[in-house]
């Protein structure tokens, strides 16, 4: 199957590629030369860029942020990544992501990187919503979207 790069993949496409529940939103891409380190595999920092690219698509698709300066501002508070299996130049991969938890002014996103039928990395990010005065509560509509589309739970 030829994957459309940097285009949201349907849940059916993800399932056909062997990506299980609860992953319902994904983006495909390919490892580029500039992402390779001296050992010939993807540099750890490249994954953070991949997750950022994914988040932009996800935020637009979920109507979280249009990147035109309208509130809320979305700020990455913390991120972590577990590297499970190396990746090499020109490998096609799929990043899946979902919001798993919500708090008053923040939410937690989980990510997974898939390639060649295997899980290559997992990650998590805590994201805070802000306006000019500081942290702001997540809008009710956003909470409902996270719950209905991703199965997110309120903490």
C-alpha positions in Angstrom: 0.0 0.0 0.0 1.3 3.4 -0.9 0.8 5.8 1.9 -0.1 9.5 1.5 2.6 11.4 3.4 1.6 14.2 5.9 -2.1 13.5 5.3 -4.4 12.2 8.0 -5.0 8.4 7.7 -8.5 6.9 8.3 -9.1 4.5 11.2 -9.8 1.8 8.6 -6.4 2.4 7.0 -4.7 2.2 10.4 -6.4 -1.1 11.1 -5.5 -2.5 7.6 -1.9 -1.6 8.4 -2.1 -3.6 11.7 -2.2 -0.6 14.0 -4.6 -1.5 16.9 -7.1 0.4 19.0 -7.1 2.9 20.6 -5.1 4.6 17.8 -7.6 6.3 15.5 -5.6 9.2 14.1 -2.3 8.9 12.2 0.1 10.6 9.8 2.6 8.8 7.5 6.0 10.1 6.5 9.5 8.8 5.5 12.8 9.1 7.3 15.0 11.8 5.7 18.8 12.0 5.4 19.0 15.0 7.8 17.4 12.9 10.5 20.1 10.3 10.6 23.0 10.4 13.1 26.6 9.2 13.0 25.5 5.6 13.8 23.3 5.5 10.8 19.9 5.5 12.5 17.4 8.2 13.3 18.7 10.7 15.8 16.6 10.8 19.1 15.8 14.5 18.5 14.2 13.8 15.2 11.3 12.0 16.9 10.4 15.2 18.8 10.1 17.0 15.5 7.9 14.2 14.1 5.6 14.6 17.2 5.4 18.3 16.7 4.5 17.9 13.0 1.8 15.3 14.1 0.5 17.7 16.7 0.0 20.5 14.2 -2.2 18.2 12.0 -4.0 16.9 15.0 -4.7 20.4 16.4 -6.1 21.6 13.1 -8.2 18.5 12.5 -9.6 18.6 16.1 -10.1 22.5 15.8 -7.8 23.0 18.9 -5.7 25.7 17.3 -5.7 27.3 13.8 -2.2 28.8 14.3 -3.5 32.3 13.4 -3.0 33.8 16.9 -6.4 33.1 18.3 -6.6 31.7 21.9 -6.0 29.4 23.4 -2.2 29.3 23.0 -0.9 25.7 23.2 2.3 25.2 25.1 4.3 22.0 25.4 5.1 21.5 29.1 6.8 18.2 29.2 7.6 15.3 26.8 9.2 11.9 27.1 10.0 9.2 24.6 10.8 5.5 24.8 12.9 4.3 21.8 12.0 0.6 21.2 13.7 -0.2 17.9 16.0 1.8 15.7 14.9 3.3 12.4 16.9 3.9 9.3 17.1 6.1 6.2 14.1 6.0 3.8 11.9 3.9 6.1 8.2 4.8 5.8 6.6 5.3 9.2 3.2 6.2 10.8 2.8 8.3 13.8 -0.4 7.8 15.8 -1.5 10.0 18.6 -4.4 10.6 20.9 -5.4 12.6 24.0 -5.6 10.1 26.9 -6.1 12.4 29.9 -7.5 15.9 30.6 -7.0 18.1 33.7 -8.4 21.6 34.3 -5.9 23.5 32.1 -3.9 20.7 30.4 -4.1 17.5 28.5 -1.8 14.5 28.0 -1.2 13.2 24.5 0.2 9.7 23.8 2.1 8.9 20.6 3.4 5.8 18.9 5.7 5.4 15.9 5.1 2.4 13.6 7.2 1.1 10.8 7.4 -2.2 8.9 4.6 -3.7 11.0 6.3 -3.0 14.4 6.1 -0.4 17.1 9.3 1.6 17.1 8.8 4.2 19.8 6.2 5.5 22.2 6.0 9.0 23.7 3.9 11.2 25.9 3.4 15.0 26.2 1.7 17.3 28.6 0.2 20.3 26.9 -1.1 23.4 28.7 -3.7 26.0 27.4 -2.9 29.7 28.0 -4.1 33.2 27.2 -2.3 36.5 27.9 -3.0 36.2 31.6 -1.8 32.6 32.1 -3.3 29.2 32.2 -7.0 28.8 31.1 -9.4 26.0 31.5 -9.9 23.6 28.6 -13.1 24.6 26.7 -16.0 22.2 27.2 -16.2 21.5 23.5 -12.6 20.5 23.4 -13.1 18.2 26.4 -16.0 16.5 24.6 -13.9 16.1 21.4 -11.1 14.5 23.3 -13.5 12.2 25.1 -15.6 11.2 22.0 -12.7 10.9 19.4 -9.9 9.6 21.6 -11.6 8.1 24.7 -9.8 10.6 27.0 -10.6 10.6 30.7 -11.0 13.5 33.0 -8.6 13.5 36.0 
